[in-house]
Amino acid sequence: MGSDDLFAMPSFVAGCARTLDLFATYDTYNGSPNGEIADRRALRADWQVVGNDLVEAMKTHDAQPSTPPADAPVAQR
């Protein structure tokens, strides 16, 4: 489930047909039985995206070489 699941994804041909649809009779949306379910789906999708972003950030952080901070004391020899 992505964050855009509440929106219909039209095809190229449908997009072309919408240019001639002057009275918006061709508009379609993904429906939900009620607003609470739609909100729940949207909230779940939002948190999934946040979770995916966190996983990617952790992977990127783990892949970077570790460098000490600039103000860290230098070890004595």
LOLO-933857 format. One record per atom (N, C-alpha, C, O): residue number from 1; z, y, x; residue in three letters; atom name. Coordinates in nm, 2 decimals, always signed. Layout:
<nodes>
<num: NUM	c3: Z	c2: Y	c1: X	residu: ALA	atome: CA>
...
</nodes>
This chain:
<nodes>
<num: 1	c3: +0.00	c2: -0.12	c1: +0.09	residu: MET	atome: N>
<num: 1	c3: +0.00	c2: +0.00	c1: +0.00	residu: MET	atome: CA>
<num: 1	c3: +0.00	c2: +0.12	c1: +0.09	residu: MET	atome: C>
<num: 1	c3: +0.09	c2: +0.14	c1: +0.17	residu: MET	atome: O>
<num: 2	c3: -0.10	c2: +0.21	c1: +0.07	residu: GLY	atome: N>
<num: 2	c3: -0.10	c2: +0.33	c1: +0.15	residu: GLY	atome: CA>
<num: 2	c3: -0.05	c2: +0.45	c1: +0.07	residu: GLY	atome: C>
<num: 2	c3: -0.02	c2: +0.44	c1: -0.05	residu: GLY	atome: O>
<num: 3	c3: -0.05	c2: +0.56	c1: +0.13	residu: SER	atome: N>
<num: 3	c3: +0.00	c2: +0.68	c1: +0.06	residu: SER	atome: CA>
<num: 3	c3: -0.10	c2: +0.74	c1: -0.04	residu: SER	atome: C>
<num: 3	c3: -0.07	c2: +0.83	c1: -0.11	residu: SER	atome: O>
<num: 4	c3: -0.22	c2: +0.69	c1: -0.04	residu: ASP	atome: N>
<num: 4	c3: -0.32	c2: +0.74	c1: -0.13	residu: ASP	atome: CA>
<num: 4	c3: -0.35	c2: +0.64	c1: -0.24	residu: ASP	atome: C>
<num: 4	c3: -0.46	c2: +0.65	c1: -0.30	residu: ASP	atome: O>
<num: 5	c3: -0.26	c2: +0.54	c1: -0.27	residu: ASP	atome: N>
<num: 5	c3: -0.29	c2: +0.44	c1: -0.37	residu: ASP	atome: CA>
<num: 5	c3: -0.29	c2: +0.50	c1: -0.51	residu: ASP	atome: C>
<num: 5	c3: -0.34	c2: +0.43	c1: -0.60	residu: ASP	atome: O>
<num: 6	c3: -0.23	c2: +0.62	c1: -0.53	residu: LEU	atome: N>
<num: 6	c3: -0.23	c2: +0.68	c1: -0.66	residu: LEU	atome: CA>
<num: 6	c3: -0.37	c2: +0.74	c1: -0.70	residu: LEU	atome: C>
<num: 6	c3: -0.39	c2: +0.79	c1: -0.81	residu: LEU	atome: O>
<num: 7	c3: -0.45	c2: +0.75	c1: -0.60	residu: PHE	atome: N>
<num: 7	c3: -0.58	c2: +0.82	c1: -0.62	residu: PHE	atome: CA>
<num: 7	c3: -0.69	c2: +0.72	c1: -0.61	residu: PHE	atome: C>
<num: 7	c3: -0.69	c2: +0.63	c1: -0.53	residu: PHE	atome: O>
<num: 8	c3: -0.79	c2: +0.73	c1: -0.70	residu: ALA	atome: N>
<num: 8	c3: -0.90	c2: +0.64	c1: -0.70	residu: ALA	atome: CA>
<num: 8	c3: -1.00	c2: +0.68	c1: -0.58	residu: ALA	atome: C>
<num: 8	c3: -1.02	c2: +0.79	c1: -0.55	residu: ALA	atome: O>
<num: 9	c3: -1.05	c2: +0.58	c1: -0.52	residu: MET	atome: N>
<num: 9	c3: -1.14	c2: +0.60	c1: -0.40	residu: MET	atome: CA>
<num: 9	c3: -1.28	c2: +0.57	c1: -0.45	residu: MET	atome: C>
<num: 9	c3: -1.32	c2: +0.45	c1: -0.46	residu: MET	atome: O>
<num: 10	c3: -1.36	c2: +0.67	c1: -0.49	residu: PRO	atome: N>
<num: 10	c3: -1.49	c2: +0.65	c1: -0.54	residu: PRO	atome: CA>
<num: 10	c3: -1.59	c2: +0.61	c1: -0.43	residu: PRO	atome: C>
<num: 10	c3: -1.57	c2: +0.64	c1: -0.31	residu: PRO	atome: O>
<num: 11	c3: -1.70	c2: +0.55	c1: -0.47	residu: SER	atome: N>
<num: 11	c3: -1.80	c2: +0.51	c1: -0.37	residu: SER	atome: CA>
<num: 11	c3: -1.89	c2: +0.63	c1: -0.35	residu: SER	atome: C>
<num: 11	c3: -1.87	c2: +0.74	c1: -0.41	residu: SER	atome: O>
<num: 12	c3: -1.98	c2: +0.62	c1: -0.26	residu: PHE	atome: N>
<num: 12	c3: -2.08	c2: +0.73	c1: -0.22	residu: PHE	atome: CA>
<num: 12	c3: -2.16	c2: +0.76	c1: -0.35	residu: PHE	atome: C>
<num: 12	c3: -2.18	c2: +0.88	c1: -0.38	residu: PHE	atome: O>
<num: 13	c3: -2.21	c2: +0.66	c1: -0.42	residu: VAL	atome: N>
<num: 13	c3: -2.29	c2: +0.69	c1: -0.54	residu: VAL	atome: CA>
<num: 13	c3: -2.21	c2: +0.76	c1: -0.64	residu: VAL	atome: C>
<num: 13	c3: -2.25	c2: +0.85	c1: -0.71	residu: VAL	atome: O>
<num: 14	c3: -2.08	c2: +0.71	c1: -0.66	residu: ALA	atome: N>
<num: 14	c3: -1.99	c2: +0.78	c1: -0.76	residu: ALA	atome: CA>
<num: 14	c3: -1.97	c2: +0.93	c1: -0.72	residu: ALA	atome: C>
<num: 14	c3: -1.96	c2: +1.01	c1: -0.81	residu: ALA	atome: O>
<num: 15	c3: -1.96	c2: +0.95	c1: -0.59	residu: GLY	atome: N>
<num: 15	c3: -1.94	c2: +1.09	c1: -0.54	residu: GLY	atome: CA>
<num: 15	c3: -2.06	c2: +1.17	c1: -0.57	residu: GLY	atome: C>
<num: 15	c3: -2.05	c2: +1.29	c1: -0.61	residu: GLY	atome: O>
<num: 16	c3: -2.18	c2: +1.12	c1: -0.55	residu: CYS	atome: N>
<num: 16	c3: -2.30	c2: +1.19	c1: -0.59	residu: CYS	atome: CA>
<num: 16	c3: -2.31	c2: +1.22	c1: -0.74	residu: CYS	atome: C>
<num: 16	c3: -2.35	c2: +1.33	c1: -0.78	residu: CYS	atome: O>
<num: 17	c3: -2.27	c2: +1.12	c1: -0.82	residu: ALA	atome: N>
<num: 17	c3: -2.28	c2: +1.14	c1: -0.96	residu: ALA	atome: CA>
<num: 17	c3: -2.18	c2: +1.25	c1: -1.01	residu: ALA	atome: C>
<num: 17	c3: -2.21	c2: +1.31	c1: -1.11	residu: ALA	atome: O>
<num: 18	c3: -2.07	c2: +1.26	c1: -0.94	residu: ARG	atome: N>
<num: 18	c3: -1.97	c2: +1.37	c1: -0.98	residu: ARG	atome: CA>
<num: 18	c3: -2.02	c2: +1.51	c1: -0.96	residu: ARG	atome: C>
<num: 18	c3: -1.98	c2: +1.60	c1: -1.03	residu: ARG	atome: O>
<num: 19	c3: -2.12	c2: +1.52	c1: -0.88	residu: THR	atome: N>
<num: 19	c3: -2.18	c2: +1.66	c1: -0.86	residu: THR	atome: CA>
<num: 19	c3: -2.25	c2: +1.70	c1: -0.99	residu: THR	atome: C>
<num: 19	c3: -2.27	c2: +1.82	c1: -1.01	residu: THR	atome: O>
<num: 20	c3: -2.30	c2: +1.61	c1: -1.07	residu: LEU	atome: N>
<num: 20	c3: -2.37	c2: +1.64	c1: -1.19	residu: LEU	atome: CA>
<num: 20	c3: -2.28	c2: +1.64	c1: -1.31	residu: LEU	atome: C>
<num: 20	c3: -2.32	c2: +1.67	c1: -1.42	residu: LEU	atome: O>
<num: 21	c3: -2.16	c2: +1.59	c1: -1.29	residu: ASP	atome: N>
<num: 21	c3: -2.06	c2: +1.58	c1: -1.40	residu: ASP	atome: CA>
<num: 21	c3: -1.99	c2: +1.72	c1: -1.43	residu: ASP	atome: C>
<num: 21	c3: -1.89	c2: +1.74	c1: -1.37	residu: ASP	atome: O>
<num: 22	c3: -2.05	c2: +1.80	c1: -1.51	residu: LEU	atome: N>
<num: 22	c3: -2.00	c2: +1.93	c1: -1.53	residu: LEU	atome: CA>
<num: 22	c3: -1.88	c2: +1.94	c1: -1.61	residu: LEU	atome: C>
<num: 22	c3: -1.80	c2: +2.04	c1: -1.60	residu: LEU	atome: O>
<num: 23	c3: -1.85	c2: +1.84	c1: -1.70	residu: PHE	atome: N>
<num: 23	c3: -1.74	c2: +1.85	c1: -1.79	residu: PHE	atome: CA>
<num: 23	c3: -1.63	c2: +1.75	c1: -1.75	residu: PHE	atome: C>
<num: 23	c3: -1.54	c2: +1.72	c1: -1.83	residu: PHE	atome: O>
<num: 24	c3: -1.63	c2: +1.70	c1: -1.62	residu: ALA	atome: N>
<num: 24	c3: -1.53	c2: +1.61	c1: -1.57	residu: ALA	atome: CA>
<num: 24	c3: -1.50	c2: +1.49	c1: -1.65	residu: ALA	atome: C>
<num: 24	c3: -1.39	c2: +1.45	c1: -1.67	residu: ALA	atome: O>
<num: 25	c3: -1.61	c2: +1.43	c1: -1.71	residu: THR	atome: N>
<num: 25	c3: -1.59	c2: +1.31	c1: -1.79	residu: THR	atome: CA>
<num: 25	c3: -1.59	c2: +1.19	c1: -1.70	residu: THR	atome: C>
<num: 25	c3: -1.55	c2: +1.08	c1: -1.75	residu: THR	atome: O>
<num: 26	c3: -1.62	c2: +1.20	c1: -1.58	residu: TYR	atome: N>
<num: 26	c3: -1.63	c2: +1.09	c1: -1.49	residu: TYR	atome: CA>
<num: 26	c3: -1.50	c2: +1.07	c1: -1.40	residu: TYR	atome: C>
<num: 26	c3: -1.49	c2: +0.98	c1: -1.32	residu: TYR	atome: O>
<num: 27	c3: -1.40	c2: +1.16	c1: -1.42	residu: ASP	atome: N>
<num: 27	c3: -1.28	c2: +1.15	c1: -1.34	residu: ASP	atome: CA>
<num: 27	c3: -1.20	c2: +1.03	c1: -1.38	residu: ASP	atome: C>
<num: 27	c3: -1.18	c2: +0.99	c1: -1.49	residu: ASP	atome: O>
<num: 28	c3: -1.15	c2: +0.95	c1: -1.27	residu: THR	atome: N>
<num: 28	c3: -1.07	c2: +0.84	c1: -1.29	residu: THR	atome: CA>
<num: 28	c3: -0.95	c2: +0.85	c1: -1.20	residu: THR	atome: C>
<num: 28	c3: -0.96	c2: +0.90	c1: -1.09	residu: THR	atome: O>
<num: 29	c3: -0.84	c2: +0.80	c1: -1.24	residu: TYR	atome: N>
<num: 29	c3: -0.72	c2: +0.79	c1: -1.16	residu: TYR	atome: CA>
<num: 29	c3: -0.65	c2: +0.66	c1: -1.18	residu: TYR	atome: C>
<num: 29	c3: -0.67	c2: +0.59	c1: -1.28	residu: TYR	atome: O>
<num: 30	c3: -0.58	c2: +0.61	c1: -1.07	residu: ASN	atome: N>
<num: 30	c3: -0.51	c2: +0.49	c1: -1.08	residu: ASN	atome: CA>
<num: 30	c3: -0.39	c2: +0.52	c1: -1.17	residu: ASN	atome: C>
<num: 30	c3: -0.31	c2: +0.61	c1: -1.14	residu: ASN	atome: O>
<num: 31	c3: -0.37	c2: +0.44	c1: -1.27	residu: GLY	atome: N>
<num: 31	c3: -0.26	c2: +0.47	c1: -1.37	residu: GLY	atome: CA>
<num: 31	c3: -0.14	c2: +0.39	c1: -1.34	residu: GLY	atome: C>
<num: 31	c3: -0.14	c2: +0.29	c1: -1.27	residu: GLY	atome: O>
<num: 32	c3: -0.03	c2: +0.43	c1: -1.40	residu: SER	atome: N>
<num: 32	c3: +0.10	c2: +0.36	c1: -1.40	residu: SER	atome: CA>
<num: 32	c3: +0.15	c2: +0.36	c1: -1.54	residu: SER	atome: C>
<num: 32	c3: +0.12	c2: +0.45	c1: -1.62	residu: SER	atome: O>
<num: 33	c3: +0.23	c2: +0.26	c1: -1.58	residu: PRO	atome: N>
<num: 33	c3: +0.28	c2: +0.25	c1: -1.71	residu: PRO	atome: CA>
<num: 33	c3: +0.36	c2: +0.37	c1: -1.75	residu: PRO	atome: C>
<num: 33	c3: +0.36	c2: +0.42	c1: -1.87	residu: PRO	atome: O>
<num: 34	c3: +0.44	c2: +0.43	c1: -1.66	residu: ASN	atome: N>
<num: 34	c3: +0.51	c2: +0.55	c1: -1.69	residu: ASN	atome: CA>
<num: 34	c3: +0.54	c2: +0.63	c1: -1.56	residu: ASN	atome: C>
<num: 34	c3: +0.51	c2: +0.58	c1: -1.45	residu: ASN	atome: O>
<num: 35	c3: +0.59	c2: +0.75	c1: -1.57	residu: GLY	atome: N>
<num: 35	c3: +0.62	c2: +0.83	c1: -1.46	residu: GLY	atome: CA>
<num: 35	c3: +0.71	c2: +0.78	c1: -1.35	residu: GLY	atome: C>
<num: 35	c3: +0.70	c2: +0.80	c1: -1.23	residu: GLY	atome: O>
<num: 36	c3: +0.82	c2: +0.71	c1: -1.40	residu: GLU	atome: N>
<num: 36	c3: +0.92	c2: +0.65	c1: -1.31	residu: GLU	atome: CA>
<num: 36	c3: +0.85	c2: +0.55	c1: -1.22	residu: GLU	atome: C>
<num: 36	c3: +0.88	c2: +0.55	c1: -1.10	residu: GLU	atome: O>
<num: 37	c3: +0.77	c2: +0.46	c1: -1.27	residu: ILE	atome: N>
<num: 37	c3: +0.70	c2: +0.36	c1: -1.19	residu: ILE	atome: CA>
<num: 37	c3: +0.61	c2: +0.43	c1: -1.09	residu: ILE	atome: C>
<num: 37	c3: +0.60	c2: +0.39	c1: -0.97	residu: ILE	atome: O>
<num: 38	c3: +0.54	c2: +0.53	c1: -1.13	residu: ALA	atome: N>
<num: 38	c3: +0.45	c2: +0.61	c1: -1.04	residu: ALA	atome: CA>
<num: 38	c3: +0.53	c2: +0.67	c1: -0.93	residu: ALA	atome: C>
<num: 38	c3: +0.48	c2: +0.67	c1: -0.81	residu: ALA	atome: O>
<num: 39	c3: +0.64	c2: +0.73	c1: -0.96	residu: ASP	atome: N>
<num: 39	c3: +0.73	c2: +0.79	c1: -0.86	residu: ASP	atome: CA>
<num: 39	c3: +0.78	c2: +0.69	c1: -0.76	residu: ASP	atome: C>
<num: 39	c3: +0.78	c2: +0.71	c1: -0.64	residu: ASP	atome: O>
<num: 40	c3: +0.82	c2: +0.57	c1: -0.82	residu: ARG	atome: N>
<num: 40	c3: +0.87	c2: +0.47	c1: -0.73	residu: ARG	atome: CA>
<num: 40	c3: +0.76	c2: +0.42	c1: -0.63	residu: ARG	atome: C>
<num: 40	c3: +0.79	c2: +0.40	c1: -0.52	residu: ARG	atome: O>
<num: 41	c3: +0.64	c2: +0.40	c1: -0.68	residu: ARG	atome: N>
<num: 41	c3: +0.53	c2: +0.36	c1: -0.60	residu: ARG	atome: CA>
<num: 41	c3: +0.50	c2: +0.46	c1: -0.49	residu: ARG	atome: C>
<num: 41	c3: +0.48	c2: +0.43	c1: -0.37	residu: ARG	atome: O>
<num: 42	c3: +0.50	c2: +0.59	c1: -0.53	residu: ALA	atome: N>
<num: 42	c3: +0.47	c2: +0.70	c1: -0.43	residu: ALA	atome: CA>
<num: 42	c3: +0.58	c2: +0.71	c1: -0.33	residu: ALA	atome: C>
<num: 42	c3: +0.55	c2: +0.72	c1: -0.21	residu: ALA	atome: O>
<num: 43	c3: +0.71	c2: +0.69	c1: -0.37	residu: LEU	atome: N>
<num: 43	c3: +0.82	c2: +0.70	c1: -0.28	residu: LEU	atome: CA>
<num: 43	c3: +0.81	c2: +0.58	c1: -0.18	residu: LEU	atome: C>
<num: 43	c3: +0.83	c2: +0.60	c1: -0.06	residu: LEU	atome: O>
<num: 44	c3: +0.78	c2: +0.46	c1: -0.23	residu: ARG	atome: N>
<num: 44	c3: +0.77	c2: +0.35	c1: -0.14	residu: ARG	atome: CA>
<num: 44	c3: +0.66	c2: +0.37	c1: -0.04	residu: ARG	atome: C>
<num: 44	c3: +0.68	c2: +0.34	c1: +0.08	residu: ARG	atome: O>
<num: 45	c3: +0.55	c2: +0.41	c1: -0.09	residu: ALA	atome: N>
<num: 45	c3: +0.43	c2: +0.44	c1: +0.00	residu: ALA	atome: CA>
<num: 45	c3: +0.47	c2: +0.54	c1: +0.11	residu: ALA	atome: C>
<num: 45	c3: +0.43	c2: +0.53	c1: +0.22	residu: ALA	atome: O>
<num: 46	c3: +0.53	c2: +0.65	c1: +0.07	residu: ASP	atome: N>
<num: 46	c3: +0.57	c2: +0.75	c1: +0.16	residu: ASP	atome: CA>
<num: 46	c3: +0.67	c2: +0.69	c1: +0.27	residu: ASP	atome: C>
<num: 46	c3: +0.65	c2: +0.72	c1: +0.39	residu: ASP	atome: O>
<num: 47	c3: +0.76	c2: +0.61	c1: +0.23	residu: TRP	atome: N>
<num: 47	c3: +0.85	c2: +0.55	c1: +0.33	residu: TRP	atome: CA>
<num: 47	c3: +0.78	c2: +0.45	c1: +0.42	residu: TRP	atome: C>
<num: 47	c3: +0.82	c2: +0.44	c1: +0.54	residu: TRP	atome: O>
<num: 48	c3: +0.69	c2: +0.38	c1: +0.37	residu: GLN	atome: N>
<num: 48	c3: +0.61	c2: +0.29	c1: +0.45	residu: GLN	atome: CA>
<num: 48	c3: +0.53	c2: +0.37	c1: +0.56	residu: GLN	atome: C>
<num: 48	c3: +0.52	c2: +0.32	c1: +0.67	residu: GLN	atome: O>
<num: 49	c3: +0.48	c2: +0.48	c1: +0.52	residu: VAL	atome: N>
<num: 49	c3: +0.41	c2: +0.56	c1: +0.62	residu: VAL	atome: CA>
<num: 49	c3: +0.50	c2: +0.61	c1: +0.72	residu: VAL	atome: C>
<num: 49	c3: +0.47	c2: +0.62	c1: +0.84	residu: VAL	atome: O>
<num: 50	c3: +0.62	c2: +0.66	c1: +0.68	residu: VAL	atome: N>
<num: 50	c3: +0.72	c2: +0.71	c1: +0.78	residu: VAL	atome: CA>
<num: 50	c3: +0.76	c2: +0.59	c1: +0.87	residu: VAL	atome: C>
<num: 50	c3: +0.77	c2: +0.61	c1: +0.99	residu: VAL	atome: O>
<num: 51	c3: +0.78	c2: +0.47	c1: +0.82	residu: GLY	atome: N>
<num: 51	c3: +0.82	c2: +0.36	c1: +0.90	residu: GLY	atome: CA>
<num: 51	c3: +0.71	c2: +0.32	c1: +1.00	residu: GLY	atome: C>
<num: 51	c3: +0.74	c2: +0.29	c1: +1.11	residu: GLY	atome: O>
<num: 52	c3: +0.58	c2: +0.33	c1: +0.95	residu: ASN	atome: N>
<num: 52	c3: +0.47	c2: +0.30	c1: +1.05	residu: ASN	atome: CA>
<num: 52	c3: +0.47	c2: +0.40	c1: +1.16	residu: ASN	atome: C>
<num: 52	c3: +0.44	c2: +0.37	c1: +1.27	residu: ASN	atome: O>
<num: 53	c3: +0.49	c2: +0.53	c1: +1.12	residu: ASP	atome: N>
<num: 53	c3: +0.49	c2: +0.63	c1: +1.22	residu: ASP	atome: CA>
<num: 53	c3: +0.60	c2: +0.61	c1: +1.33	residu: ASP	atome: C>
<num: 53	c3: +0.58	c2: +0.63	c1: +1.44	residu: ASP	atome: O>
<num: 54	c3: +0.72	c2: +0.57	c1: +1.28	residu: LEU	atome: N>
<num: 54	c3: +0.83	c2: +0.54	c1: +1.37	residu: LEU	atome: CA>
<num: 54	c3: +0.80	c2: +0.43	c1: +1.46	residu: LEU	atome: C>
<num: 54	c3: +0.83	c2: +0.43	c1: +1.58	residu: LEU	atome: O>
<num: 55	c3: +0.74	c2: +0.32	c1: +1.41	residu: VAL	atome: N>
<num: 55	c3: +0.70	c2: +0.21	c1: +1.49	residu: VAL	atome: CA>
<num: 55	c3: +0.60	c2: +0.25	c1: +1.60	residu: VAL	atome: C>
<num: 55	c3: +0.62	c2: +0.21	c1: +1.72	residu: VAL	atome: O>
<num: 56	c3: +0.50	c2: +0.33	c1: +1.56	residu: GLU	atome: N>
<num: 56	c3: +0.41	c2: +0.38	c1: +1.66	residu: GLU	atome: CA>
<num: 56	c3: +0.47	c2: +0.46	c1: +1.77	residu: GLU	atome: C>
<num: 56	c3: +0.44	c2: +0.46	c1: +1.88	residu: GLU	atome: O>
<num: 57	c3: +0.56	c2: +0.55	c1: +1.72	residu: ALA	atome: N>
<num: 57	c3: +0.63	c2: +0.64	c1: +1.82	residu: ALA	atome: CA>
<num: 57	c3: +0.72	c2: +0.56	c1: +1.92	residu: ALA	atome: C>
<num: 57	c3: +0.72	c2: +0.59	c1: +2.03	residu: ALA	atome: O>
<num: 58	c3: +0.78	c2: +0.45	c1: +1.87	residu: MET	atome: N>
<num: 58	c3: +0.86	c2: +0.37	c1: +1.96	residu: MET	atome: CA>
<num: 58	c3: +0.78	c2: +0.29	c1: +2.05	residu: MET	atome: C>
<num: 58	c3: +0.81	c2: +0.28	c1: +2.17	residu: MET	atome: O>
<num: 59	c3: +0.66	c2: +0.24	c1: +2.01	residu: LYS	atome: N>
<num: 59	c3: +0.57	c2: +0.17	c1: +2.10	residu: LYS	atome: CA>
<num: 59	c3: +0.52	c2: +0.27	c1: +2.21	residu: LYS	atome: C>
<num: 59	c3: +0.51	c2: +0.23	c1: +2.32	residu: LYS	atome: O>
<num: 60	c3: +0.48	c2: +0.39	c1: +2.17	residu: THR	atome: N>
<num: 60	c3: +0.44	c2: +0.49	c1: +2.26	residu: THR	atome: CA>
<num: 60	c3: +0.55	c2: +0.52	c1: +2.36	residu: THR	atome: C>
<num: 60	c3: +0.52	c2: +0.53	c1: +2.48	residu: THR	atome: O>
<num: 61	c3: +0.67	c2: +0.54	c1: +2.32	residu: HIS	atome: N>
<num: 61	c3: +0.78	c2: +0.57	c1: +2.40	residu: HIS	atome: CA>
<num: 61	c3: +0.81	c2: +0.46	c1: +2.50	residu: HIS	atome: C>
<num: 61	c3: +0.83	c2: +0.48	c1: +2.62	residu: HIS	atome: O>
<num: 62	c3: +0.81	c2: +0.33	c1: +2.45	residu: ASP	atome: N>
<num: 62	c3: +0.83	c2: +0.22	c1: +2.54	residu: ASP	atome: CA>
<num: 62	c3: +0.72	c2: +0.20	c1: +2.64	residu: ASP	atome: C>
<num: 62	c3: +0.75	c2: +0.15	c1: +2.75	residu: ASP	atome: O>
<num: 63	c3: +0.60	c2: +0.24	c1: +2.61	residu: ALA	atome: N>
<num: 63	c3: +0.49	c2: +0.22	c1: +2.70	residu: ALA	atome: CA>
<num: 63	c3: +0.49	c2: +0.33	c1: +2.82	residu: ALA	atome: C>
<num: 63	c3: +0.43	c2: +0.30	c1: +2.92	residu: ALA	atome: O>
<num: 64	c3: +0.56	c2: +0.44	c1: +2.80	residu: GLN	atome: N>
<num: 64	c3: +0.56	c2: +0.54	c1: +2.90	residu: GLN	atome: CA>
<num: 64	c3: +0.66	c2: +0.50	c1: +3.01	residu: GLN	atome: C>
<num: 64	c3: +0.77	c2: +0.45	c1: +2.98	residu: GLN	atome: O>
<num: 65	c3: +0.63	c2: +0.54	c1: +3.13	residu: PRO	atome: N>
<num: 65	c3: +0.72	c2: +0.51	c1: +3.24	residu: PRO	atome: CA>
<num: 65	c3: +0.84	c2: +0.59	c1: +3.23	residu: PRO	atome: C>
<num: 65	c3: +0.84	c2: +0.71	c1: +3.19	residu: PRO	atome: O>
<num: 66	c3: +0.95	c2: +0.54	c1: +3.27	residu: SER	atome: N>
<num: 66	c3: +1.08	c2: +0.61	c1: +3.26	residu: SER	atome: CA>
<num: 66	c3: +1.10	c2: +0.70	c1: +3.38	residu: SER	atome: C>
<num: 66	c3: +1.08	c2: +0.66	c1: +3.50	residu: SER	atome: O>
<num: 67	c3: +1.12	c2: +0.83	c1: +3.35	residu: THR	atome: N>
<num: 67	c3: +1.15	c2: +0.93	c1: +3.46	residu: THR	atome: CA>
<num: 67	c3: +1.28	c2: +0.99	c1: +3.43	residu: THR	atome: C>
<num: 67	c3: +1.31	c2: +1.02	c1: +3.32	residu: THR	atome: O>
<num: 68	c3: +1.36	c2: +1.01	c1: +3.54	residu: PRO	atome: N>
<num: 68	c3: +1.49	c2: +1.08	c1: +3.52	residu: PRO	atome: CA>
<num: 68	c3: +1.47	c2: +1.22	c1: +3.49	residu: PRO	atome: C>
<num: 68	c3: +1.37	c2: +1.28	c1: +3.52	residu: PRO	atome: O>
<num: 69	c3: +1.57	c2: +1.28	c1: +3.42	residu: PRO	atome: N>
<num: 69	c3: +1.56	c2: +1.42	c1: +3.38	residu: PRO	atome: CA>
<num: 69	c3: +1.56	c2: +1.51	c1: +3.51	residu: PRO	atome: C>
<num: 69	c3: +1.61	c2: +1.47	c1: +3.61	residu: PRO	atome: O>
<num: 70	c3: +1.50	c2: +1.63	c1: +3.50	residu: ALA	atome: N>
<num: 70	c3: +1.49	c2: +1.72	c1: +3.61	residu: ALA	atome: CA>
<num: 70	c3: +1.62	c2: +1.76	c1: +3.67	residu: ALA	atome: C>
<num: 70	c3: +1.64	c2: +1.79	c1: +3.79	residu: ALA	atome: O>
<num: 71	c3: +1.73	c2: +1.77	c1: +3.58	residu: ASP	atome: N>
<num: 71	c3: +1.86	c2: +1.82	c1: +3.63	residu: ASP	atome: CA>
<num: 71	c3: +1.95	c2: +1.70	c1: +3.66	residu: ASP	atome: C>
<num: 71	c3: +2.07	c2: +1.72	c1: +3.68	residu: ASP	atome: O>
<num: 72	c3: +1.90	c2: +1.58	c1: +3.68	residu: ALA	atome: N>
<num: 72	c3: +1.98	c2: +1.46	c1: +3.71	residu: ALA	atome: CA>
<num: 72	c3: +2.02	c2: +1.47	c1: +3.86	residu: ALA	atome: C>
<num: 72	c3: +1.93	c2: +1.51	c1: +3.94	residu: ALA	atome: O>
<num: 73	c3: +2.14	c2: +1.44	c1: +3.90	residu: PRO	atome: N>
<num: 73	c3: +2.18	c2: +1.44	c1: +4.04	residu: PRO	atome: CA>
<num: 73	c3: +2.10	c2: +1.34	c1: +4.12	residu: PRO	atome: C>
<num: 73	c3: +2.07	c2: +1.23	c1: +4.07	residu: PRO	atome: O>
<num: 74	c3: +2.07	c2: +1.37	c1: +4.24	residu: VAL	atome: N>
<num: 74	c3: +1.99	c2: +1.29	c1: +4.33	residu: VAL	atome: CA>
<num: 74	c3: +2.10	c2: +1.19	c1: +4.39	residu: VAL	atome: C>
<num: 74	c3: +2.20	c2: +1.23	c1: +4.44	residu: VAL	atome: O>
<num: 75	c3: +2.06	c2: +1.06	c1: +4.40	residu: ALA	atome: N>
<num: 75	c3: +2.15	c2: +0.96	c1: +4.45	residu: ALA	atome: CA>
<num: 75	c3: +2.17	c2: +0.98	c1: +4.60	residu: ALA	atome: C>
<num: 75	c3: +2.07	c2: +1.01	c1: +4.67	residu: ALA	atome: O>
<num: 76	c3: +2.29	c2: +0.96	c1: +4.65	residu: GLN	atome: N>
<num: 76	c3: +2.31	c2: +0.98	c1: +4.80	residu: GLN	atome: CA>
<num: 76	c3: +2.27	c2: +0.85	c1: +4.87	residu: GLN	atome: C>
<num: 76	c3: +2.27	c2: +0.74	c1: +4.82	residu: GLN	atome: O>
<num: 77	c3: +2.22	c2: +0.88	c1: +4.99	residu: ARG	atome: N>
<num: 77	c3: +2.17	c2: +0.77	c1: +5.08	residu: ARG	atome: CA>
<num: 77	c3: +2.27	c2: +0.72	c1: +5.17	residu: ARG	atome: C>
<num: 77	c3: +2.24	c2: +0.63	c1: +5.25	residu: ARG	atome: O>
</nodes>
